[in-house]
Amino acid sequence: VITQDGIKGIIDEDSWVLIRKSNTEDIIRVSAESNNVDKCKKIVKNT
């Protein structure tokens, strides 16, 4: 877990999720990256 820009969780060597407060809106943003689209959608859905 890395907390420099929010909370970033490393799922595995090819996937991560970042949760952070927006700088321009009163919302929380969830970003994810993976080498598999379905896995990425699942990460965001379960966050």
C-alpha distance matrix in Angstrom:
0.0 3.8 6.6 9.7 11.2 9.8 6.7 5.5 4.7 6.5 9.5 11.7 13.3 14.8 12.7 9.8 9.7 9.6 11.0 13.0 16.4 19.2 21.1 24.4 24.5 23.8 21.2 17.6 16.6 14.7 14.4 13.8 15.0 16.4 19.5 21.0 22.1 22.4 19.0 17.6 19.9 18.8 15.1 16.2 18.8 16.7 14.1
3.8 0.0 3.8 6.0 8.1 7.7 5.9 5.0 6.7 8.4 12.0 13.9 14.6 15.8 13.8 10.6 10.3 9.0 10.5 11.5 14.8 17.3 18.6 22.1 22.7 22.3 20.2 16.8 15.7 14.4 13.9 13.9 15.1 17.1 20.3 22.2 23.0 23.9 20.7 18.7 21.0 20.6 16.8 17.4 20.4 18.8 15.8
6.6 3.8 0.0 3.8 5.8 5.1 4.7 6.3 9.0 11.6 14.9 17.2 18.2 19.0 16.6 13.0 11.7 9.2 9.5 9.3 12.0 14.8 15.9 19.5 20.1 19.5 17.8 14.7 14.3 13.9 14.1 15.1 16.9 19.5 22.8 24.5 24.9 25.7 22.7 20.4 22.2 22.0 18.2 18.0 20.9 19.4 16.0
9.7 6.0 3.8 0.0 3.9 5.8 7.4 8.3 11.6 13.7 17.2 19.2 19.4 20.0 18.0 14.5 13.4 10.5 11.0 9.9 12.1 14.2 14.4 18.1 19.4 19.4 18.2 15.5 14.9 15.0 14.8 16.1 17.6 20.5 23.6 25.7 25.9 27.2 24.5 21.8 23.8 24.1 20.4 19.9 23.0 22.1 18.6
11.2 8.1 5.8 3.9 0.0 3.8 6.8 7.9 11.7 14.0 17.2 19.4 19.8 19.7 17.3 13.7 11.9 8.4 8.6 6.8 8.9 10.5 10.9 14.6 15.8 16.2 14.8 12.3 11.4 12.0 11.9 14.0 15.8 19.1 22.3 24.2 23.9 25.4 23.0 20.0 21.6 22.3 18.8 17.7 20.9 20.5 16.9
9.8 7.7 5.1 5.8 3.8 0.0 3.8 6.4 9.8 12.9 15.7 18.5 19.6 19.4 16.5 12.7 10.2 6.7 5.7 4.4 7.1 9.8 11.4 14.8 15.1 14.7 12.9 9.9 9.5 9.9 10.7 12.8 15.3 18.5 22.0 23.3 22.9 23.8 21.4 18.5 19.8 20.1 16.5 15.3 18.1 17.4 13.7
6.7 5.9 4.7 7.4 6.8 3.8 0.0 3.8 6.5 10.0 12.5 15.5 17.1 17.3 14.2 10.4 8.1 5.6 5.2 6.4 9.7 12.7 14.8 18.0 17.8 17.1 14.7 11.1 10.6 9.6 10.5 11.6 14.1 16.8 20.4 21.5 21.4 21.9 19.1 16.7 18.1 17.8 14.1 13.6 16.3 15.0 11.4
5.5 5.0 6.3 8.3 7.9 6.4 3.8 0.0 3.8 6.6 9.4 12.1 13.4 13.5 10.7 7.0 5.6 4.2 6.4 8.5 12.3 14.5 16.7 19.7 19.8 19.6 16.8 13.2 11.6 9.7 9.2 9.2 11.0 13.5 17.0 18.4 18.7 19.5 16.5 14.2 16.3 16.1 12.3 12.5 15.6 14.4 11.4
4.7 6.7 9.0 11.6 11.7 9.8 6.5 3.8 0.0 3.8 6.1 9.1 11.2 11.7 8.8 5.6 5.3 6.5 8.6 11.6 15.3 17.7 20.1 22.9 22.7 22.3 19.2 15.5 13.9 11.2 10.6 9.4 10.8 12.2 15.6 16.7 17.5 17.8 14.4 12.9 15.1 14.2 10.5 11.7 14.5 12.8 10.4
6.5 8.4 11.6 13.7 14.0 12.9 10.0 6.6 3.8 0.0 3.8 5.7 7.4 8.5 6.3 4.4 6.7 8.9 11.8 14.7 18.5 20.5 22.8 25.6 25.6 25.5 22.4 18.7 16.6 13.6 12.0 9.8 9.8 10.3 13.2 14.8 16.3 16.8 13.3 12.3 15.2 14.3 10.9 13.0 15.9 14.3 12.7
9.5 12.0 14.9 17.2 17.2 15.7 12.5 9.4 6.1 3.8 0.0 3.8 7.1 7.6 5.2 5.1 7.4 10.7 13.3 16.7 20.4 22.3 25.0 27.4 27.1 26.8 23.4 19.7 17.6 14.1 12.7 9.8 9.7 9.0 11.8 12.5 14.2 14.1 10.3 10.3 13.1 11.6 8.7 11.7 14.0 12.2 11.7
11.7 13.9 17.2 19.2 19.4 18.5 15.5 12.1 9.1 5.7 3.8 0.0 3.8 5.5 5.3 7.1 10.4 13.6 16.6 19.8 23.6 25.3 27.7 30.2 30.1 30.1 26.8 23.1 20.7 17.3 15.3 12.0 10.6 9.0 10.6 12.0 14.6 14.8 11.2 11.7 15.0 13.8 11.5 14.6 17.0 15.5 15.3
13.3 14.6 18.2 19.4 19.8 19.6 17.1 13.4 11.2 7.4 7.1 3.8 0.0 3.8 6.0 8.3 12.0 14.8 18.3 21.2 24.9 26.2 28.3 30.8 31.2 31.6 28.4 24.9 22.1 18.9 16.3 13.1 10.8 9.1 9.8 12.2 15.2 16.2 13.0 13.2 16.9 16.4 14.1 17.0 19.7 18.7 18.3
14.8 15.8 19.0 20.0 19.7 19.4 17.3 13.5 11.7 8.5 7.6 5.5 3.8 0.0 3.8 7.2 10.8 13.8 17.4 20.2 23.9 24.7 27.0 29.1 29.4 30.0 26.8 23.4 20.4 17.1 14.1 10.7 7.8 5.5 6.0 8.7 11.6 13.1 10.3 10.2 14.0 14.1 12.3 14.8 17.6 17.3 17.1
12.7 13.8 16.6 18.0 17.3 16.5 14.2 10.7 8.8 6.3 5.2 5.3 6.0 3.8 0.0 3.8 7.2 10.5 13.9 17.0 20.6 21.6 24.1 26.2 26.2 26.6 23.3 19.9 16.9 13.5 10.9 7.3 5.4 4.2 7.0 8.6 10.5 11.6 8.4 7.5 11.2 11.2 8.8 11.2 14.2 13.8 13.4
9.8 10.6 13.0 14.5 13.7 12.7 10.4 7.0 5.6 4.4 5.1 7.1 8.3 7.2 3.8 0.0 3.8 6.9 10.3 13.3 17.0 18.3 20.9 23.1 23.1 23.4 20.1 16.6 13.9 10.7 8.4 5.6 5.5 6.7 10.2 11.6 12.6 13.5 10.4 8.6 11.6 11.7 8.3 9.9 13.3 12.7 11.2
9.7 10.3 11.7 13.4 11.9 10.2 8.1 5.6 5.3 6.7 7.4 10.4 12.0 10.8 7.2 3.8 0.0 3.8 6.7 10.1 13.7 15.1 18.0 20.2 19.8 19.8 16.5 12.9 10.4 7.1 5.6 4.2 6.6 8.9 12.7 13.4 13.4 14.0 11.3 8.7 10.7 10.9 7.2 7.5 11.0 10.5 8.3
9.6 9.0 9.2 10.5 8.4 6.7 5.6 4.2 6.5 8.9 10.7 13.6 14.8 13.8 10.5 6.9 3.8 0.0 3.8 6.5 10.2 11.7 14.4 16.9 16.7 16.8 13.8 10.3 7.9 5.7 5.1 6.2 8.9 12.0 15.7 16.7 16.3 17.2 14.8 11.9 13.4 13.9 10.4 9.5 12.9 12.6 9.5
11.0 10.5 9.5 11.0 8.6 5.7 5.2 6.4 8.6 11.8 13.3 16.6 18.3 17.4 13.9 10.3 6.7 3.8 0.0 3.8 7.2 9.5 12.6 15.0 14.3 13.7 10.6 6.9 5.7 4.6 6.6 8.8 12.2 15.2 19.0 19.5 18.5 19.0 16.9 14.0 14.6 14.9 11.6 9.8 12.6 12.2 8.6
13.0 11.5 9.3 9.9 6.8 4.4 6.4 8.5 11.6 14.7 16.7 19.8 21.2 20.2 17.0 13.3 10.1 6.5 3.8 0.0 3.8 6.4 9.0 11.8 11.5 11.1 8.8 5.7 5.4 6.7 8.6 11.6 14.7 18.1 21.7 22.5 21.4 22.2 20.3 17.2 17.7 18.4 15.2 13.1 15.7 15.7 12.0
16.4 14.8 12.0 12.1 8.9 7.1 9.7 12.3 15.3 18.5 20.4 23.6 24.9 23.9 20.6 17.0 13.7 10.2 7.2 3.8 0.0 3.8 6.4 8.9 8.3 7.6 6.2 4.5 6.0 8.9 11.3 14.7 17.9 21.4 25.0 25.6 24.1 24.9 23.4 20.1 20.1 21.0 18.1 15.5 17.7 18.0 14.4
19.2 17.3 14.8 14.2 10.5 9.8 12.7 14.5 17.7 20.5 22.3 25.3 26.2 24.7 21.6 18.3 15.1 11.7 9.5 6.4 3.8 0.0 3.8 5.5 5.5 6.5 5.7 5.8 6.1 9.7 11.5 15.2 18.1 21.8 25.1 25.8 23.9 25.1 24.1 20.5 20.4 21.9 19.4 16.4 18.7 19.7 16.4
21.1 18.6 15.9 14.4 10.9 11.4 14.8 16.7 20.1 22.8 25.0 27.7 28.3 27.0 24.1 20.9 18.0 14.4 12.6 9.0 6.4 3.8 0.0 3.8 6.1 7.9 8.8 9.5 9.8 13.2 14.4 18.0 20.6 24.4 27.5 28.5 26.8 28.3 27.2 23.6 23.8 25.4 22.8 20.0 22.4 23.4 20.0
24.4 22.1 19.5 18.1 14.6 14.8 18.0 19.7 22.9 25.6 27.4 30.2 30.8 29.1 26.2 23.1 20.2 16.9 15.0 11.8 8.9 5.5 3.8 0.0 3.8 7.1 8.6 10.5 10.9 14.5 15.8 19.6 22.2 25.9 28.9 29.6 27.5 29.0 28.4 24.7 24.4 26.4 24.2 21.0 23.1 24.6 21.5
24.5 22.7 20.1 19.4 15.8 15.1 17.8 19.8 22.7 25.6 27.1 30.1 31.2 29.4 26.2 23.1 19.8 16.7 14.3 11.5 8.3 5.5 6.1 3.8 0.0 3.8 5.5 8.4 9.7 13.4 15.5 19.2 22.2 25.8 29.0 29.2 26.9 27.9 27.4 23.9 23.1 24.8 22.9 19.5 21.1 22.6 19.7
23.8 22.3 19.5 19.4 16.2 14.7 17.1 19.6 22.3 25.5 26.8 30.1 31.6 30.0 26.6 23.4 19.8 16.8 13.7 11.1 7.6 6.5 7.9 7.1 3.8 0.0 3.8 7.2 9.8 13.4 16.2 19.9 23.2 26.7 30.0 30.1 27.8 28.4 27.7 24.3 23.3 24.6 22.6 19.2 20.4 21.5 18.4
21.2 20.2 17.8 18.2 14.8 12.9 14.7 16.8 19.2 22.4 23.4 26.8 28.4 26.8 23.3 20.1 16.5 13.8 10.6 8.8 6.2 5.7 8.8 8.6 5.5 3.8 0.0 3.8 6.4 9.9 12.9 16.5 19.9 23.3 26.7 26.5 24.2 24.7 23.9 20.7 19.6 20.7 18.8 15.4 16.6 17.7 14.7
17.6 16.8 14.7 15.5 12.3 9.9 11.1 13.2 15.5 18.7 19.7 23.1 24.9 23.4 19.9 16.6 12.9 10.3 6.9 5.7 4.5 5.8 9.5 10.5 8.4 7.2 3.8 0.0 3.8 6.7 10.0 13.4 17.0 20.3 23.8 23.8 21.8 22.2 21.0 17.9 17.1 18.0 15.7 12.6 14.1 14.8 11.5
16.6 15.7 14.3 14.9 11.4 9.5 10.6 11.6 13.9 16.6 17.6 20.7 22.1 20.4 16.9 13.9 10.4 7.9 5.7 5.4 6.0 6.1 9.8 10.9 9.7 9.8 6.4 3.8 0.0 3.8 6.5 10.1 13.5 16.9 20.4 20.5 18.6 19.3 18.2 14.8 14.4 15.8 13.4 10.3 12.6 13.8 10.7
14.7 14.4 13.9 15.0 12.0 9.9 9.6 9.7 11.2 13.6 14.1 17.3 18.9 17.1 13.5 10.7 7.1 5.7 4.6 6.7 8.9 9.7 13.2 14.5 13.4 13.4 9.9 6.7 3.8 0.0 3.8 6.8 10.4 13.6 17.1 17.1 15.4 15.9 14.6 11.3 11.2 12.3 9.7 6.9 9.7 10.7 7.8
14.4 13.9 14.1 14.8 11.9 10.7 10.5 9.2 10.6 12.0 12.7 15.3 16.3 14.1 10.9 8.4 5.6 5.1 6.6 8.6 11.3 11.5 14.4 15.8 15.5 16.2 12.9 10.0 6.5 3.8 0.0 3.8 7.0 10.5 13.9 14.4 13.0 14.3 12.9 9.3 10.2 11.9 9.3 7.2 10.8 12.1 9.8
13.8 13.9 15.1 16.1 14.0 12.8 11.6 9.2 9.4 9.8 9.8 12.0 13.1 10.7 7.3 5.6 4.2 6.2 8.8 11.6 14.7 15.2 18.0 19.6 19.2 19.9 16.5 13.4 10.1 6.8 3.8 0.0 3.8 6.9 10.5 11.0 10.1 11.5 9.6 6.1 8.2 9.7 7.0 6.4 10.2 11.2 9.7
15.0 15.1 16.9 17.6 15.8 15.3 14.1 11.0 10.8 9.8 9.7 10.6 10.8 7.8 5.4 5.5 6.6 8.9 12.2 14.7 17.9 18.1 20.6 22.2 22.2 23.2 19.9 17.0 13.5 10.4 7.0 3.8 0.0 3.8 7.1 8.5 8.5 10.7 8.9 5.9 9.2 10.9 8.8 9.3 12.8 13.8 12.9
16.4 17.1 19.5 20.5 19.1 18.5 16.8 13.5 12.2 10.3 9.0 9.0 9.1 5.5 4.2 6.7 8.9 12.0 15.2 18.1 21.4 21.8 24.4 25.9 25.8 26.7 23.3 20.3 16.9 13.6 10.5 6.9 3.8 0.0 3.8 5.3 6.8 8.8 6.7 5.3 9.1 10.3 9.0 10.7 13.6 14.3 14.4
19.5 20.3 22.8 23.6 22.3 22.0 20.4 17.0 15.6 13.2 11.8 10.6 9.8 6.0 7.0 10.2 12.7 15.7 19.0 21.7 25.0 25.1 27.5 28.9 29.0 30.0 26.7 23.8 20.4 17.1 13.9 10.5 7.1 3.8 0.0 3.8 6.7 9.2 8.0 7.9 11.2 12.6 12.1 14.0 16.5 17.4 17.8
21.0 22.2 24.5 25.7 24.2 23.3 21.5 18.4 16.7 14.8 12.5 12.0 12.2 8.7 8.6 11.6 13.4 16.7 19.5 22.5 25.6 25.8 28.5 29.6 29.2 30.1 26.5 23.8 20.5 17.1 14.4 11.0 8.5 5.3 3.8 0.0 3.8 5.6 5.3 6.2 8.8 10.0 10.7 12.6 14.4 15.5 16.8
22.1 23.0 24.9 25.9 23.9 22.9 21.4 18.7 17.5 16.3 14.2 14.6 15.2 11.6 10.5 12.6 13.4 16.3 18.5 21.4 24.1 23.9 26.8 27.5 26.9 27.8 24.2 21.8 18.6 15.4 13.0 10.1 8.5 6.8 6.7 3.8 0.0 3.8 5.4 5.1 6.3 8.7 9.9 10.8 12.3 14.3 15.6
22.4 23.9 25.7 27.2 25.4 23.8 21.9 19.5 17.8 16.8 14.1 14.8 16.2 13.1 11.6 13.5 14.0 17.2 19.0 22.2 24.9 25.1 28.3 29.0 27.9 28.4 24.7 22.2 19.3 15.9 14.3 11.5 10.7 8.8 9.2 5.6 3.8 0.0 3.8 5.4 5.2 6.2 8.7 10.1 10.5 12.3 14.3
19.0 20.7 22.7 24.5 23.0 21.4 19.1 16.5 14.4 13.3 10.3 11.2 13.0 10.3 8.4 10.4 11.3 14.8 16.9 20.3 23.4 24.1 27.2 28.4 27.4 27.7 23.9 21.0 18.2 14.6 12.9 9.6 8.9 6.7 8.0 5.3 5.4 3.8 0.0 3.8 5.5 5.1 6.2 8.8 9.8 10.6 12.3
17.6 18.7 20.4 21.8 20.0 18.5 16.7 14.2 12.9 12.3 10.3 11.7 13.2 10.2 7.5 8.6 8.7 11.9 14.0 17.2 20.1 20.5 23.6 24.7 23.9 24.3 20.7 17.9 14.8 11.3 9.3 6.1 5.9 5.3 7.9 6.2 5.1 5.4 3.8 0.0 3.8 5.4 5.1 6.4 8.6 10.0 10.8
19.9 21.0 22.2 23.8 21.6 19.8 18.1 16.3 15.1 15.2 13.1 15.0 16.9 14.0 11.2 11.6 10.7 13.4 14.6 17.7 20.1 20.4 23.8 24.4 23.1 23.3 19.6 17.1 14.4 11.2 10.2 8.2 9.2 9.1 11.2 8.8 6.3 5.2 5.5 3.8 0.0 3.8 5.5 5.3 6.1 8.6 10.0
18.8 20.6 22.0 24.1 22.3 20.1 17.8 16.1 14.2 14.3 11.6 13.8 16.4 14.1 11.2 11.7 10.9 13.9 14.9 18.4 21.0 21.9 25.4 26.4 24.8 24.6 20.7 18.0 15.8 12.3 11.9 9.7 10.9 10.3 12.6 10.0 8.7 6.2 5.1 5.4 3.8 0.0 3.8 5.5 5.0 6.1 8.5
15.1 16.8 18.2 20.4 18.8 16.5 14.1 12.3 10.5 10.9 8.7 11.5 14.1 12.3 8.8 8.3 7.2 10.4 11.6 15.2 18.1 19.4 22.8 24.2 22.9 22.6 18.8 15.7 13.4 9.7 9.3 7.0 8.8 9.0 12.1 10.7 9.9 8.7 6.2 5.1 5.5 3.8 0.0 3.8 5.6 5.3 6.2
16.2 17.4 18.0 19.9 17.7 15.3 13.6 12.5 11.7 13.0 11.7 14.6 17.0 14.8 11.2 9.9 7.5 9.5 9.8 13.1 15.5 16.4 20.0 21.0 19.5 19.2 15.4 12.6 10.3 6.9 7.2 6.4 9.3 10.7 14.0 12.6 10.8 10.1 8.8 6.4 5.3 5.5 3.8 0.0 3.8 5.5 5.2
18.8 20.4 20.9 23.0 20.9 18.1 16.3 15.6 14.5 15.9 14.0 17.0 19.7 17.6 14.2 13.3 11.0 12.9 12.6 15.7 17.7 18.7 22.4 23.1 21.1 20.4 16.6 14.1 12.6 9.7 10.8 10.2 12.8 13.6 16.5 14.4 12.3 10.5 9.8 8.6 6.1 5.0 5.6 3.8 0.0 3.8 5.6
16.7 18.8 19.4 22.1 20.5 17.4 15.0 14.4 12.8 14.3 12.2 15.5 18.7 17.3 13.8 12.7 10.5 12.6 12.2 15.7 18.0 19.7 23.4 24.6 22.6 21.5 17.7 14.8 13.8 10.7 12.1 11.2 13.8 14.3 17.4 15.5 14.3 12.3 10.6 10.0 8.6 6.1 5.3 5.5 3.8 0.0 3.8
14.1 15.8 16.0 18.6 16.9 13.7 11.4 11.4 10.4 12.7 11.7 15.3 18.3 17.1 13.4 11.2 8.3 9.5 8.6 12.0 14.4 16.4 20.0 21.5 19.7 18.4 14.7 11.5 10.7 7.8 9.8 9.7 12.9 14.4 17.8 16.8 15.6 14.3 12.3 10.8 10.0 8.5 6.2 5.2 5.6 3.8 0.0
